[in-house]
Amino acid sequence: MDQSETVVGTKRNNQDLKADPANGIAAAEATADVHKSENKINSDTLTGRWLRPDGNYIIQINSISTTGQVDAQYFNPRPIRVARAEILPDDNLRVFIEFDDTGYEGSSYDLIYDIKNDVLAGNYYQATYGQTYQIAFIRLKE
């Protein structure tokens, strides 16, 4: 994994996301109406590498099947085993990723794609501590 990749600029300042990941969540919620007409599963929409700016966490989305199954990998920064990853039925383009690795059993991401800002935002459930955090991922430059 090449850590020297740079972040693609979004319509919002990426520094704002680093300072407050909840900004990405607010943006995702604010654009929900846009998603209702544009949430068709398209393998090009979400494929690629996504960085959580508050840490060195990366989601790699390799592909999405027509049935909504997502081929995904997760790095923190070492690989963490993904138990399941899928697009959930919703009015938004919603991605669910659950982990099955030592220290991560049952932990998961529930993310909504904000097409306007090219951000995946939502919740991270940390099962070990039973806590949920609002987070956001921004797309990494190819």
C-alpha positions as a printed Julia matrix, in Angstrom:
142×3 Matrix{Float64}:
   0.0     0.0     0.0
   1.46    3.3    -1.08
   1.0     5.83    1.71
   2.21    8.67   -0.52
  -1.07    8.93   -2.39
  -2.73   12.31   -2.34
  -6.34   13.1    -1.63
  -8.54   14.24   -4.49
 -10.07   17.63   -3.79
 -13.78   17.7    -3.12
 -16.18   20.59   -3.28
 -15.52   21.11    0.42
 -12.14   21.81    1.91
 -10.54   18.47    2.89
  -9.04   20.21    5.94
 -12.6    20.8     7.16
 -13.24   17.06    7.03
 -10.03   16.4     8.95
 -11.07   18.87   11.61
 -14.64   17.64   11.87
 -15.65   14.36   10.18
 -19.27   15.16   11.08
 -19.2    17.73    8.24
 -19.17   14.82    5.81
 -22.15   13.27    7.58
 -24.12   16.52    7.42
 -23.29   16.8     3.72
 -24.45   13.23    3.1
 -27.74   13.88    4.89
 -28.23   17.2     3.09
 -27.95   15.54   -0.3
 -30.3    12.62    0.4
 -32.85   13.93   -2.12
 -30.2    13.87   -4.85
 -29.51   10.19   -4.15
 -33.14    9.16   -4.55
 -32.85    9.62   -8.3
 -29.15    8.76   -8.65
 -28.61    5.73   -6.41
 -28.31    3.1    -9.12
 -25.54    0.63   -8.34
 -22.68    1.49  -10.63
 -19.36   -0.26  -10.13
 -17.53    2.92  -11.12
 -19.28    5.1    -8.55
 -17.68    3.69   -5.4
 -14.71    1.67   -6.63
 -11.35    2.9    -5.49
  -9.55    3.78   -2.28
 -11.21    5.83    0.47
  -9.32    7.49    3.34
 -10.73    8.29    6.76
  -8.89   11.58    7.43
  -8.92   11.25   11.23
  -6.57    8.27   10.99
  -4.75    6.06    8.57
  -7.84    3.95    7.78
  -8.48    2.92    4.17
 -11.38    1.16    2.52
 -10.54   -0.35   -0.86
 -13.67   -1.05   -2.92
 -12.67   -3.35   -5.77
 -16.07   -4.01   -7.32
 -19.81   -4.11   -6.74
 -21.94   -6.91   -8.18
 -25.34   -6.3    -9.72
 -26.83   -7.96   -6.61
 -25.19   -5.38   -4.34
 -22.35   -7.51   -2.97
 -19.21   -5.43   -2.48
 -15.69   -6.78   -2.89
 -13.92   -4.65   -0.27
 -10.73   -4.6     1.76
  -9.94   -2.59    4.89
  -6.59   -1.4     6.21
  -5.9     0.04    9.67
  -3.04    0.29    8.45
  -2.64   -3.51    8.38
  -5.35   -5.54    6.6
  -8.45   -6.28    8.69
 -10.61   -9.22    7.54
 -13.97   -8.14    6.05
 -16.78  -10.57    6.94
 -19.33   -8.98    4.61
 -19.73   -5.89    2.51
 -22.85   -4.91    0.63
 -25.02   -2.13   -0.69
 -28.07   -1.89    1.58
 -31.55   -1.18    0.28
 -32.2     2.46    1.06
 -33.17    5.69   -0.66
 -29.45    6.54   -0.55
 -26.43    4.71   -1.91
 -25.63    3.0     1.39
 -22.62    0.72    2.01
 -22.36   -1.65    4.97
 -19.02   -3.28    5.87
 -18.66   -5.69    8.79
 -15.37   -7.05   10.14
 -14.35  -10.46   11.47
 -10.8   -10.14   12.73
  -9.08  -10.23   16.12
 -10.19   -7.17   18.06
 -12.7    -6.17   15.36
 -15.32   -8.96   15.59
 -18.71   -7.39   14.88
 -17.34   -3.88   14.28
 -18.81   -2.24   11.19
 -19.21    0.8     8.97
 -22.62    2.0     7.81
 -21.92    4.66    5.18
 -23.94    6.82    2.79
 -22.39    8.08   -0.43
 -22.6    11.85   -0.84
 -22.44   12.21   -4.62
 -22.22   16.0    -4.48
 -19.02   15.98   -2.37
 -17.69   12.5    -3.3
 -17.65   11.44    0.37
 -18.66    8.25    2.18
 -20.05    9.33    5.56
 -21.87    7.66    8.41
 -21.17    5.57   11.47
 -18.43    3.29   12.7
 -19.59    0.82   15.34
 -16.66   -0.31   17.5
 -18.02   -3.59   18.91
 -15.25   -4.14   21.48
 -16.31   -0.99   23.36
 -19.94   -0.9    22.2
 -19.48    2.65   20.89
 -20.55    4.35   17.68
 -18.62    7.19   16.06
 -19.6     9.53   13.23
 -16.93    9.36   10.53
 -16.3    10.23    6.88
 -14.07    8.85    4.12
 -12.75   10.87    1.2
 -11.67    9.37   -2.11
  -7.94    8.94   -2.73
  -6.47    9.94   -6.07
  -5.9     6.97   -8.36
